[in-house]
Amino acid sequence: MKKTYAISNMECPNCAMILESIEDKLPGIRQISASYHKGQMTVEFDEEKVSEAQILAEVEKKGYRLG
């Protein structure tokens, strides 16, 4: 599955890198691409290994807000 989420408080390229690091924390994520210019993050993941809720919880743990 591939989903794109709006992230409201990314302020620099480092923010995008922090979000992309979630890929290493959760099994089942194939790829994360984040853009602070667009204020969004696209995640490609295996729904059988990781849930959307787990991904979004990790985003919030990193200090970012959806929307």
CHARMM-style PDB file with segment names, atoms N, HN, CA, C and O in Angstrom:
ATOM      1  N   MET     1       0.837  -1.166   0.000  1.00  0.00      PROA
ATOM      2  CA  MET     1       0.000   0.000   0.000  1.00  0.00      PROA
ATOM      3  C   MET     1       0.891   1.241   0.000  1.00  0.00      PROA
ATOM      4  O   MET     1       1.975   1.243   0.584  1.00  0.00      PROA
ATOM      5  N   LYS     2       0.419   2.287  -0.660  1.00  0.00      PROA
ATOM      6  HN  LYS     2      -0.462   2.285  -1.134  1.00  0.00      PROA
ATOM      7  CA  LYS     2       1.154   3.542  -0.697  1.00  0.00      PROA
ATOM      8  C   LYS     2       0.202   4.663  -0.309  1.00  0.00      PROA
ATOM      9  O   LYS     2      -0.878   4.797  -0.884  1.00  0.00      PROA
ATOM     10  N   LYS     3       0.609   5.474   0.677  1.00  0.00      PROA
ATOM     11  HN  LYS     3       1.487   5.365   1.144  1.00  0.00      PROA
ATOM     12  CA  LYS     3      -0.226   6.570   1.159  1.00  0.00      PROA
ATOM     13  C   LYS     3       0.611   7.827   1.324  1.00  0.00      PROA
ATOM     14  O   LYS     3       1.805   7.767   1.617  1.00  0.00      PROA
ATOM     15  N   THR     4      -0.038   8.960   1.130  1.00  0.00      PROA
ATOM     16  HN  THR     4      -1.008   9.008   0.891  1.00  0.00      PROA
ATOM     17  CA  THR     4       0.603  10.258   1.328  1.00  0.00      PROA
ATOM     18  C   THR     4      -0.132  10.994   2.434  1.00  0.00      PROA
ATOM     19  O   THR     4      -1.362  11.038   2.459  1.00  0.00      PROA
ATOM     20  N   TYR     5       0.642  11.574   3.353  1.00  0.00      PROA
ATOM     21  HN  TYR     5       1.641  11.539   3.333  1.00  0.00      PROA
ATOM     22  CA  TYR     5       0.097  12.290   4.498  1.00  0.00      PROA
ATOM     23  C   TYR     5       0.627  13.717   4.513  1.00  0.00      PROA
ATOM     24  O   TYR     5       1.797  13.960   4.217  1.00  0.00      PROA
ATOM     25  N   ALA     6      -0.242  14.654   4.859  1.00  0.00      PROA
ATOM     26  HN  ALA     6      -1.193  14.457   5.100  1.00  0.00      PROA
ATOM     27  CA  ALA     6       0.190  16.037   5.053  1.00  0.00      PROA
ATOM     28  C   ALA     6       0.788  16.146   6.452  1.00  0.00      PROA
ATOM     29  O   ALA     6       0.198  15.669   7.422  1.00  0.00      PROA
ATOM     30  N   ILE     7       1.952  16.772   6.555  1.00  0.00      PROA
ATOM     31  HN  ILE     7       2.431  17.159   5.767  1.00  0.00      PROA
ATOM     32  CA  ILE     7       2.626  16.993   7.835  1.00  0.00      PROA
ATOM     33  C   ILE     7       2.720  18.511   8.011  1.00  0.00      PROA
ATOM     34  O   ILE     7       3.342  19.201   7.204  1.00  0.00      PROA
ATOM     35  N   SER     8       2.099  19.017   9.072  1.00  0.00      PROA
ATOM     36  HN  SER     8       1.594  18.456   9.728  1.00  0.00      PROA
ATOM     37  CA  SER     8       1.935  20.470   9.175  1.00  0.00      PROA
ATOM     38  C   SER     8       3.131  21.225   9.749  1.00  0.00      PROA
ATOM     39  O   SER     8       3.214  22.440   9.567  1.00  0.00      PROA
ATOM     40  N   ASN     9       4.038  20.572  10.418  1.00  0.00      PROA
ATOM     41  HN  ASN     9       3.971  19.586  10.565  1.00  0.00      PROA
ATOM     42  CA  ASN     9       5.090  21.333  11.093  1.00  0.00      PROA
ATOM     43  C   ASN     9       6.517  20.940  10.694  1.00  0.00      PROA
ATOM     44  O   ASN     9       7.422  20.973  11.528  1.00  0.00      PROA
ATOM     45  N   MET    10       6.724  20.571   9.434  1.00  0.00      PROA
ATOM     46  HN  MET    10       5.989  20.543   8.756  1.00  0.00      PROA
ATOM     47  CA  MET    10       8.090  20.351   8.949  1.00  0.00      PROA
ATOM     48  C   MET    10       8.663  21.709   8.571  1.00  0.00      PROA
ATOM     49  O   MET    10       8.018  22.482   7.862  1.00  0.00      PROA
ATOM     50  N   GLU    11       9.875  22.003   9.044  1.00  0.00      PROA
ATOM     51  HN  GLU    11      10.399  21.375   9.620  1.00  0.00      PROA
ATOM     52  CA  GLU    11      10.443  23.327   8.829  1.00  0.00      PROA
ATOM     53  C   GLU    11      11.755  23.339   8.045  1.00  0.00      PROA
ATOM     54  O   GLU    11      12.215  24.404   7.632  1.00  0.00      PROA
ATOM     55  N   CYS    12      12.364  22.168   7.835  1.00  0.00      PROA
ATOM     56  HN  CYS    12      11.991  21.303   8.171  1.00  0.00      PROA
ATOM     57  CA  CYS    12      13.666  22.149   7.165  1.00  0.00      PROA
ATOM     58  C   CYS    12      13.936  20.755   6.592  1.00  0.00      PROA
ATOM     59  O   CYS    12      13.210  19.807   6.889  1.00  0.00      PROA
ATOM     60  N   PRO    13      14.982  20.634   5.771  1.00  0.00      PROA
ATOM     61  CA  PRO    13      15.323  19.320   5.212  1.00  0.00      PROA
ATOM     62  C   PRO    13      15.603  18.276   6.296  1.00  0.00      PROA
ATOM     63  O   PRO    13      15.337  17.091   6.096  1.00  0.00      PROA
ATOM     64  N   ASN    14      16.132  18.706   7.430  1.00  0.00      PROA
ATOM     65  HN  ASN    14      16.348  19.669   7.592  1.00  0.00      PROA
ATOM     66  CA  ASN    14      16.408  17.768   8.516  1.00  0.00      PROA
ATOM     67  C   ASN    14      15.121  17.122   9.033  1.00  0.00      PROA
ATOM     68  O   ASN    14      15.119  15.949   9.407  1.00  0.00      PROA
ATOM     69  N   CYS    15      14.030  17.888   9.052  1.00  0.00      PROA
ATOM     70  HN  CYS    15      14.032  18.841   8.748  1.00  0.00      PROA
ATOM     71  CA  CYS    15      12.738  17.342   9.478  1.00  0.00      PROA
ATOM     72  C   CYS    15      12.340  16.171   8.576  1.00  0.00      PROA
ATOM     73  O   CYS    15      11.863  15.140   9.050  1.00  0.00      PROA
ATOM     74  N   ALA    16      12.543  16.349   7.276  1.00  0.00      PROA
ATOM     75  HN  ALA    16      12.931  17.187   6.891  1.00  0.00      PROA
ATOM     76  CA  ALA    16      12.220  15.283   6.328  1.00  0.00      PROA
ATOM     77  C   ALA    16      13.079  14.051   6.596  1.00  0.00      PROA
ATOM     78  O   ALA    16      12.588  12.924   6.530  1.00  0.00      PROA
ATOM     79  N   MET    17      14.351  14.262   6.896  1.00  0.00      PROA
ATOM     80  HN  MET    17      14.750  15.177   6.950  1.00  0.00      PROA
ATOM     81  CA  MET    17      15.246  13.135   7.187  1.00  0.00      PROA
ATOM     82  C   MET    17      14.810  12.409   8.457  1.00  0.00      PROA
ATOM     83  O   MET    17      14.887  11.182   8.521  1.00  0.00      PROA
ATOM     84  N   ILE    18      14.361  13.139   9.454  1.00  0.00      PROA
ATOM     85  HN  ILE    18      14.299  14.136   9.402  1.00  0.00      PROA
ATOM     86  CA  ILE    18      13.891  12.522  10.696  1.00  0.00      PROA
ATOM     87  C   ILE    18      12.689  11.629  10.405  1.00  0.00      PROA
ATOM     88  O   ILE    18      12.614  10.504  10.898  1.00  0.00      PROA
ATOM     89  N   LEU    19      11.759  12.125   9.611  1.00  0.00      PROA
ATOM     90  HN  LEU    19      11.820  13.039   9.210  1.00  0.00      PROA
ATOM     91  CA  LEU    19      10.594  11.310   9.260  1.00  0.00      PROA
ATOM     92  C   LEU    19      10.995  10.097   8.436  1.00  0.00      PROA
ATOM     93  O   LEU    19      10.440   9.015   8.628  1.00  0.00      PROA
ATOM     94  N   GLU    20      11.931  10.251   7.539  1.00  0.00      PROA
ATOM     95  HN  GLU    20      12.382  11.129   7.383  1.00  0.00      PROA
ATOM     96  CA  GLU    20      12.379   9.120   6.722  1.00  0.00      PROA
ATOM     97  C   GLU    20      13.072   8.053   7.558  1.00  0.00      PROA
ATOM     98  O   GLU    20      13.126   6.893   7.152  1.00  0.00      PROA
ATOM     99  N   SER    21      13.604   8.428   8.722  1.00  0.00      PROA
ATOM    100  HN  SER    21      13.561   9.371   9.052  1.00  0.00      PROA
ATOM    101  CA  SER    21      14.272   7.453   9.589  1.00  0.00      PROA
ATOM    102  C   SER    21      13.289   6.459  10.206  1.00  0.00      PROA
ATOM    103  O   SER    21      13.705   5.425  10.729  1.00  0.00      PROA
ATOM    104  N   ILE    22      12.004   6.758  10.150  1.00  0.00      PROA
ATOM    105  HN  ILE    22      11.667   7.598   9.724  1.00  0.00      PROA
ATOM    106  CA  ILE    22      10.989   5.819  10.656  1.00  0.00      PROA
ATOM    107  C   ILE    22      11.075   4.501   9.892  1.00  0.00      PROA
ATOM    108  O   ILE    22      10.740   3.443  10.425  1.00  0.00      PROA
ATOM    109  N   GLU    23      11.520   4.571   8.658  1.00  0.00      PROA
ATOM    110  HN  GLU    23      11.792   5.430   8.225  1.00  0.00      PROA
ATOM    111  CA  GLU    23      11.664   3.374   7.813  1.00  0.00      PROA
ATOM    112  C   GLU    23      12.513   2.307   8.503  1.00  0.00      PROA
ATOM    113  O   GLU    23      12.258   1.113   8.346  1.00  0.00      PROA
ATOM    114  N   ASP    24      13.518   2.733   9.264  1.00  0.00      PROA
ATOM    115  HN  ASP    24      13.725   3.703   9.391  1.00  0.00      PROA
ATOM    116  CA  ASP    24      14.404   1.782   9.942  1.00  0.00      PROA
ATOM    117  C   ASP    24      13.798   1.231  11.227  1.00  0.00      PROA
ATOM    118  O   ASP    24      14.261   0.208  11.732  1.00  0.00      PROA
ATOM    119  N   LYS    25      12.778   1.885  11.764  1.00  0.00      PROA
ATOM    120  HN  LYS    25      12.402   2.716  11.354  1.00  0.00      PROA
ATOM    121  CA  LYS    25      12.200   1.481  13.051  1.00  0.00      PROA
ATOM    122  C   LYS    25      11.084   0.453  12.929  1.00  0.00      PROA
ATOM    123  O   LYS    25      10.908  -0.383  13.816  1.00  0.00      PROA
ATOM    124  N   LEU    26      10.338   0.509  11.849  1.00  0.00      PROA
ATOM    125  HN  LEU    26      10.480   1.188  11.128  1.00  0.00      PROA
ATOM    126  CA  LEU    26       9.163  -0.349  11.721  1.00  0.00      PROA
ATOM    127  C   LEU    26       9.329  -1.354  10.593  1.00  0.00      PROA
ATOM    128  O   LEU    26       9.543  -0.973   9.442  1.00  0.00      PROA
ATOM    129  N   PRO    27       9.231  -2.631  10.921  1.00  0.00      PROA
ATOM    130  CA  PRO    27       9.289  -3.644   9.857  1.00  0.00      PROA
ATOM    131  C   PRO    27       8.041  -3.530   8.984  1.00  0.00      PROA
ATOM    132  O   PRO    27       6.956  -3.227   9.481  1.00  0.00      PROA
ATOM    133  N   GLY    28       8.192  -3.765   7.720  1.00  0.00      PROA
ATOM    134  HN  GLY    28       9.073  -4.011   7.316  1.00  0.00      PROA
ATOM    135  CA  GLY    28       7.053  -3.706   6.821  1.00  0.00      PROA
ATOM    136  C   GLY    28       6.997  -2.422   6.014  1.00  0.00      PROA
ATOM    137  O   GLY    28       6.224  -2.331   5.060  1.00  0.00      PROA
ATOM    138  N   ILE    29       7.800  -1.428   6.375  1.00  0.00      PROA
ATOM    139  HN  ILE    29       8.428  -1.502   7.150  1.00  0.00      PROA
ATOM    140  CA  ILE    29       7.851  -0.208   5.584  1.00  0.00      PROA
ATOM    141  C   ILE    29       8.871  -0.419   4.473  1.00  0.00      PROA
ATOM    142  O   ILE    29      10.035  -0.734   4.724  1.00  0.00      PROA
ATOM    143  N   ARG    30       8.414  -0.239   3.259  1.00  0.00      PROA
ATOM    144  HN  ARG    30       7.470   0.018   3.055  1.00  0.00      PROA
ATOM    145  CA  ARG    30       9.301  -0.421   2.112  1.00  0.00      PROA
ATOM    146  C   ARG    30      10.071   0.857   1.803  1.00  0.00      PROA
ATOM    147  O   ARG    30      11.259   0.818   1.481  1.00  0.00      PROA
ATOM    148  N   GLN    31       9.370   2.008   1.905  1.00  0.00      PROA
ATOM    149  HN  GLN    31       8.405   2.040   2.166  1.00  0.00      PROA
ATOM    150  CA  GLN    31      10.023   3.276   1.589  1.00  0.00      PROA
ATOM    151  C   GLN    31       9.227   4.432   2.181  1.00  0.00      PROA
ATOM    152  O   GLN    31       7.996   4.411   2.208  1.00  0.00      PROA
ATOM    153  N   ILE    32       9.960   5.447   2.659  1.00  0.00      PROA
ATOM    154  HN  ILE    32      10.960   5.464   2.638  1.00  0.00      PROA
ATOM    155  CA  ILE    32       9.361   6.704   3.088  1.00  0.00      PROA
ATOM    156  C   ILE    32      10.078   7.820   2.353  1.00  0.00      PROA
ATOM    157  O   ILE    32      11.306   7.865   2.298  1.00  0.00      PROA
ATOM    158  N   SER    33       9.292   8.710   1.797  1.00  0.00      PROA
ATOM    159  HN  SER    33       8.294   8.673   1.842  1.00  0.00      PROA
ATOM    160  CA  SER    33       9.834   9.896   1.134  1.00  0.00      PROA
ATOM    161  C   SER    33       9.116  11.100   1.714  1.00  0.00      PROA
ATOM    162  O   SER    33       7.894  11.207   1.617  1.00  0.00      PROA
ATOM    163  N   ALA    34       9.874  12.008   2.316  1.00  0.00      PROA
ATOM    164  HN  ALA    34      10.867  11.921   2.395  1.00  0.00      PROA
ATOM    165  CA  ALA    34       9.277  13.196   2.924  1.00  0.00      PROA
ATOM    166  C   ALA    34       9.829  14.450   2.260  1.00  0.00      PROA
ATOM    167  O   ALA    34      10.998  14.501   1.878  1.00  0.00      PROA
ATOM    168  N   SER    35       8.974  15.460   2.127  1.00  0.00      PROA
ATOM    169  HN  SER    35       8.024  15.419   2.437  1.00  0.00      PROA
ATOM    170  CA  SER    35       9.375  16.730   1.537  1.00  0.00      PROA
ATOM    171  C   SER    35       8.893  17.870   2.420  1.00  0.00      PROA
ATOM    172  O   SER    35       7.691  18.052   2.614  1.00  0.00      PROA
ATOM    173  N   TYR    36       9.839  18.636   2.953  1.00  0.00      PROA
ATOM    174  HN  TYR    36      10.815  18.489   2.796  1.00  0.00      PROA
ATOM    175  CA  TYR    36       9.412  19.765   3.779  1.00  0.00      PROA
ATOM    176  C   TYR    36       8.854  20.890   2.910  1.00  0.00      PROA
ATOM    177  O   TYR    36       8.036  21.678   3.385  1.00  0.00      PROA
ATOM    178  N   HSD    37       9.277  20.984   1.645  1.00  0.00      PROA
ATOM    179  HN  HSD    37       9.941  20.344   1.259  1.00  0.00      PROA
ATOM    180  CA  HSD    37       8.731  21.998   0.732  1.00  0.00      PROA
ATOM    181  C   HSD    37       7.242  21.768   0.494  1.00  0.00      PROA
ATOM    182  O   HSD    37       6.456  22.715   0.457  1.00  0.00      PROA
ATOM    183  N   LYS    38       6.868  20.518   0.336  1.00  0.00      PROA
ATOM    184  HN  LYS    38       7.506  19.749   0.366  1.00  0.00      PROA
ATOM    185  CA  LYS    38       5.464  20.170   0.083  1.00  0.00      PROA
ATOM    186  C   LYS    38       4.688  19.948   1.376  1.00  0.00      PROA
ATOM    187  O   LYS    38       3.457  19.957   1.376  1.00  0.00      PROA
ATOM    188  N   GLY    39       5.410  19.749   2.477  1.00  0.00      PROA
ATOM    189  HN  GLY    39       6.410  19.741   2.477  1.00  0.00      PROA
ATOM    190  CA  GLY    39       4.745  19.473   3.750  1.00  0.00      PROA
ATOM    191  C   GLY    39       4.033  18.132   3.746  1.00  0.00      PROA
ATOM    192  O   GLY    39       2.921  17.997   4.256  1.00  0.00      PROA
ATOM    193  N   GLN    40       4.696  17.145   3.161  1.00  0.00      PROA
ATOM    194  HN  GLN    40       5.599  17.254   2.747  1.00  0.00      PROA
ATOM    195  CA  GLN    40       4.069  15.830   3.092  1.00  0.00      PROA
ATOM    196  C   GLN    40       5.067  14.697   3.162  1.00  0.00      PROA
ATOM    197  O   GLN    40       6.270  14.875   2.969  1.00  0.00      PROA
ATOM    198  N   MET    41       4.526  13.528   3.446  1.00  0.00      PROA
ATOM    199  HN  MET    41       3.549  13.384   3.604  1.00  0.00      PROA
ATOM    200  CA  MET    41       5.313  12.313   3.558  1.00  0.00      PROA
ATOM    201  C   MET    41       4.550  11.207   2.836  1.00  0.00      PROA
ATOM    202  O   MET    41       3.354  11.019   3.057  1.00  0.00      PROA
ATOM    203  N   THR    42       5.256  10.477   1.972  1.00  0.00      PROA
ATOM    204  HN  THR    42       6.228  10.630   1.793  1.00  0.00      PROA
ATOM    205  CA  THR    42       4.655   9.345   1.278  1.00  0.00      PROA
ATOM    206  C   THR    42       5.296   8.068   1.822  1.00  0.00      PROA
ATOM    207  O   THR    42       6.519   7.955   1.912  1.00  0.00      PROA
ATOM    208  N   VAL    43       4.441   7.117   2.181  1.00  0.00      PROA
ATOM    209  HN  VAL    43       3.448   7.210   2.109  1.00  0.00      PROA
ATOM    210  CA  VAL    43       4.914   5.868   2.772  1.00  0.00      PROA
ATOM    211  C   VAL    43       4.399   4.700   1.946  1.00  0.00      PROA
ATOM    212  O   VAL    43       3.209   4.608   1.644  1.00  0.00      PROA
ATOM    213  N   GLU    44       5.313   3.815   1.587  1.00  0.00      PROA
ATOM    214  HN  GLU    44       6.280   3.890   1.832  1.00  0.00      PROA
ATOM    215  CA  GLU    44       4.948   2.564   0.934  1.00  0.00      PROA
ATOM    216  C   GLU    44       5.202   1.460   1.945  1.00  0.00      PROA
ATOM    217  O   GLU    44       6.323   1.306   2.430  1.00  0.00      PROA
ATOM    218  N   PHE    45       4.150   0.677   2.272  1.00  0.00      PROA
ATOM    219  HN  PHE    45       3.239   0.803   1.878  1.00  0.00      PROA
ATOM    220  CA  PHE    45       4.278  -0.314   3.333  1.00  0.00      PROA
ATOM    221  C   PHE    45       3.442  -1.555   3.080  1.00  0.00      PROA
ATOM    222  O   PHE    45       2.503  -1.545   2.284  1.00  0.00      PROA
ATOM    223  N   ASP    46       3.804  -2.623   3.775  1.00  0.00      PROA
ATOM    224  HN  ASP    46       4.567  -2.632   4.421  1.00  0.00      PROA
ATOM    225  CA  ASP    46       3.092  -3.901   3.721  1.00  0.00      PROA
ATOM    226  C   ASP    46       2.091  -3.919   4.869  1.00  0.00      PROA
ATOM    227  O   ASP    46       2.482  -3.972   6.035  1.00  0.00      PROA
ATOM    228  N   GLU    47       0.820  -3.875   4.549  1.00  0.00      PROA
ATOM    229  HN  GLU    47       0.502  -3.831   3.602  1.00  0.00      PROA
ATOM    230  CA  GLU    47      -0.242  -3.808   5.561  1.00  0.00      PROA
ATOM    231  C   GLU    47      -0.285  -5.023   6.489  1.00  0.00      PROA
ATOM    232  O   GLU    47      -0.838  -4.958   7.587  1.00  0.00      PROA
ATOM    233  N   GLU    48       0.297  -6.114   6.041  1.00  0.00      PROA
ATOM    234  HN  GLU    48       0.746  -6.166   5.149  1.00  0.00      PROA
ATOM    235  CA  GLU    48       0.290  -7.320   6.869  1.00  0.00      PROA
ATOM    236  C   GLU    48       1.384  -7.293   7.931  1.00  0.00      PROA
ATOM    237  O   GLU    48       1.341  -8.069   8.886  1.00  0.00      PROA
ATOM    238  N   LYS    49       2.362  -6.407   7.772  1.00  0.00      PROA
ATOM    239  HN  LYS    49       2.397  -5.777   6.996  1.00  0.00      PROA
ATOM    240  CA  LYS    49       3.470  -6.337   8.718  1.00  0.00      PROA
ATOM    241  C   LYS    49       3.426  -5.104   9.609  1.00  0.00      PROA
ATOM    242  O   LYS    49       3.940  -5.128  10.727  1.00  0.00      PROA
ATOM    243  N   VAL    50       2.817  -4.029   9.125  1.00  0.00      PROA
ATOM    244  HN  VAL    50       2.399  -4.009   8.217  1.00  0.00      PROA
ATOM    245  CA  VAL    50       2.755  -2.784   9.896  1.00  0.00      PROA
ATOM    246  C   VAL    50       1.435  -2.080   9.572  1.00  0.00      PROA
ATOM    247  O   VAL    50       1.011  -2.035   8.417  1.00  0.00      PROA
ATOM    248  N   SER    51       0.803  -1.541  10.591  1.00  0.00      PROA
ATOM    249  HN  SER    51       1.148  -1.578  11.529  1.00  0.00      PROA
ATOM    250  CA  SER    51      -0.470  -0.859  10.373  1.00  0.00      PROA
ATOM    251  C   SER    51      -0.261   0.635  10.147  1.00  0.00      PROA
ATOM    252  O   SER    51       0.762   1.205  10.525  1.00  0.00      PROA
ATOM    253  N   GLU    52      -1.241   1.239   9.532  1.00  0.00      PROA
ATOM    254  HN  GLU    52      -2.072   0.776   9.225  1.00  0.00      PROA
ATOM    255  CA  GLU    52      -1.203   2.686   9.330  1.00  0.00      PROA
ATOM    256  C   GLU    52      -1.157   3.405  10.683  1.00  0.00      PROA
ATOM    257  O   GLU    52      -0.473   4.418  10.828  1.00  0.00      PROA
ATOM    258  N   ALA    53      -1.875   2.885  11.653  1.00  0.00      PROA
ATOM    259  HN  ALA    53      -2.430   2.062  11.535  1.00  0.00      PROA
ATOM    260  CA  ALA    53      -1.878   3.475  12.997  1.00  0.00      PROA
ATOM    261  C   ALA    53      -0.484   3.462  13.621  1.00  0.00      PROA
ATOM    262  O   ALA    53      -0.094   4.423  14.285  1.00  0.00      PROA
ATOM    263  N   GLN    54       0.267   2.384  13.415  1.00  0.00      PROA
ATOM    264  HN  GLN    54      -0.049   1.603  12.877  1.00  0.00      PROA
ATOM    265  CA  GLN    54       1.634   2.305  13.950  1.00  0.00      PROA
ATOM    266  C   GLN    54       2.531   3.359  13.299  1.00  0.00      PROA
ATOM    267  O   GLN    54       3.346   3.988  13.972  1.00  0.00      PROA
ATOM    268  N   ILE    55       2.379   3.543  12.016  1.00  0.00      PROA
ATOM    269  HN  ILE    55       1.716   3.032  11.469  1.00  0.00      PROA
ATOM    270  CA  ILE    55       3.185   4.532  11.297  1.00  0.00      PROA
ATOM    271  C   ILE    55       2.865   5.933  11.808  1.00  0.00      PROA
ATOM    272  O   ILE    55       3.770   6.717  12.095  1.00  0.00      PROA
ATOM    273  N   LEU    56       1.589   6.243  11.920  1.00  0.00      PROA
ATOM    274  HN  LEU    56       0.854   5.606  11.687  1.00  0.00      PROA
ATOM    275  CA  LEU    56       1.181   7.575  12.363  1.00  0.00      PROA
ATOM    276  C   LEU    56       1.580   7.831  13.810  1.00  0.00      PROA
ATOM    277  O   LEU    56       1.915   8.961  14.165  1.00  0.00      PROA
ATOM    278  N   ALA    57       1.549   6.809  14.642  1.00  0.00      PROA
ATOM    279  HN  ALA    57       1.277   5.891  14.354  1.00  0.00      PROA
ATOM    280  CA  ALA    57       1.995   6.956  16.033  1.00  0.00      PROA
ATOM    281  C   ALA    57       3.481   7.291  16.073  1.00  0.00      PROA
ATOM    282  O   ALA    57       3.912   8.108  16.885  1.00  0.00      PROA
ATOM    283  N   GLU    58       4.253   6.671  15.212  1.00  0.00      PROA
ATOM    284  HN  GLU    58       3.903   6.006  14.551  1.00  0.00      PROA
ATOM    285  CA  GLU    58       5.698   6.939  15.163  1.00  0.00      PROA
ATOM    286  C   GLU    58       5.964   8.371  14.685  1.00  0.00      PROA
ATOM    287  O   GLU    58       6.888   9.025  15.168  1.00  0.00      PROA
ATOM    288  N   VAL    59       5.164   8.850  13.746  1.00  0.00      PROA
ATOM    289  HN  VAL    59       4.414   8.318  13.354  1.00  0.00      PROA
ATOM    290  CA  VAL    59       5.289  10.238  13.276  1.00  0.00      PROA
ATOM    291  C   VAL    59       5.068  11.193  14.452  1.00  0.00      PROA
ATOM    292  O   VAL    59       5.818  12.153  14.629  1.00  0.00      PROA
ATOM    293  N   GLU    60       4.048  10.926  15.239  1.00  0.00      PROA
ATOM    294  HN  GLU    60       3.439  10.146  15.095  1.00  0.00      PROA
ATOM    295  CA  GLU    60       3.742  11.778  16.383  1.00  0.00      PROA
ATOM    296  C   GLU    60       4.828  11.685  17.462  1.00  0.00      PROA
ATOM    297  O   GLU    60       5.135  12.682  18.116  1.00  0.00      PROA
ATOM    298  N   LYS    61       5.408  10.501  17.651  1.00  0.00      PROA
ATOM    299  HN  LYS    61       5.159   9.692  17.120  1.00  0.00      PROA
ATOM    300  CA  LYS    61       6.509  10.348  18.610  1.00  0.00      PROA
ATOM    301  C   LYS    61       7.703  11.214  18.226  1.00  0.00      PROA
ATOM    302  O   LYS    61       8.438  11.697  19.086  1.00  0.00      PROA
ATOM    303  N   LYS    62       7.884  11.402  16.919  1.00  0.00      PROA
ATOM    304  HN  LYS    62       7.287  11.009  16.219  1.00  0.00      PROA
ATOM    305  CA  LYS    62       8.997  12.227  16.426  1.00  0.00      PROA
ATOM    306  C   LYS    62       8.699  13.718  16.582  1.00  0.00      PROA
ATOM    307  O   LYS    62       9.568  14.554  16.333  1.00  0.00      PROA
ATOM    308  N   GLY    63       7.470  14.053  16.996  1.00  0.00      PROA
ATOM    309  HN  GLY    63       6.765  13.374  17.198  1.00  0.00      PROA
ATOM    310  CA  GLY    63       7.115  15.448  17.234  1.00  0.00      PROA
ATOM    311  C   GLY    63       6.428  16.166  16.086  1.00  0.00      PROA
ATOM    312  O   GLY    63       6.359  17.395  16.065  1.00  0.00      PROA
ATOM    313  N   TYR    64       5.916  15.394  15.126  1.00  0.00      PROA
ATOM    314  HN  TYR    64       5.972  14.396  15.143  1.00  0.00      PROA
ATOM    315  CA  TYR    64       5.263  15.994  13.969  1.00  0.00      PROA
ATOM    316  C   TYR    64       3.758  15.779  14.012  1.00  0.00      PROA
ATOM    317  O   TYR    64       3.269  14.803  14.581  1.00  0.00      PROA
ATOM    318  N   ARG    65       3.029  16.717  13.394  1.00  0.00      PROA
ATOM    319  HN  ARG    65       3.427  17.509  12.932  1.00  0.00      PROA
ATOM    320  CA  ARG    65       1.568  16.669  13.390  1.00  0.00      PROA
ATOM    321  C   ARG    65       1.054  16.392  11.982  1.00  0.00      PROA
ATOM    322  O   ARG    65       1.585  16.910  10.999  1.00  0.00      PROA
ATOM    323  N   LEU    66       0.037  15.587  11.902  1.00  0.00      PROA
ATOM    324  HN  LEU    66      -0.395  15.166  12.700  1.00  0.00      PROA
ATOM    325  CA  LEU    66      -0.616  15.311  10.632  1.00  0.00      PROA
ATOM    326  C   LEU    66      -1.572  16.450  10.316  1.00  0.00      PROA
ATOM    327  O   LEU    66      -2.188  17.040  11.204  1.00  0.00      PROA
ATOM    328  N   GLY    67      -1.676  16.738   9.034  1.00  0.00      PROA
ATOM    329  HN  GLY    67      -1.176  16.259   8.313  1.00  0.00      PROA
ATOM    330  CA  GLY    67      -2.630  17.769   8.621  1.00  0.00      PROA
ATOM    331  C   GLY    67      -1.944  18.995   8.318  1.00  0.00      PROA
ATOM    332  OT1 GLY    67      -2.579  19.984   7.951  1.00  0.00      PROA
TER     333      GLY     67
END
